[in-house]
Amino acid sequence: MKRAAAPPVAGKAPAMEGLDFRAPMDDAWYAVRLRLERERESFASSDIYDELYRADGFRTVEELEEFRGRFRLTTLQLQDDECRKVIEGMEVCVSHTFGESDVRFYNAVIDAV
């Protein structure tokens, strides 16, 4: 199920915690802060991800909806002590480490236990 966040109110930035963005570059989820400037430019940024999206950069309603679908409320990551609660078909948020300081978060569906 996709959950999309409402667009930010001009001049106000939502709190850092609570909003994730699925980056087009790697499909990983990043905690982001949104900022709207001059009612045209929107920034999705975090400590490691920073992107500018211009309102006039969306050519179709479908492109805008696809962009909106890249936002969600933060999902809690499955913790080690919860592994015994995992069942087939369960949707979880997991991390994958690509290097010493490169940890990315992905949604996954358990296909076997």
Secondary structure by P-SEA (a helix, b strand, c coil): cbbbbccccccccccccccccccccccccccbbbbbccccccccccccbbbbbbccccccaaaaaaaaaccccccccccccccccccccbbbbbbbbccccbbbbbbbbbccc
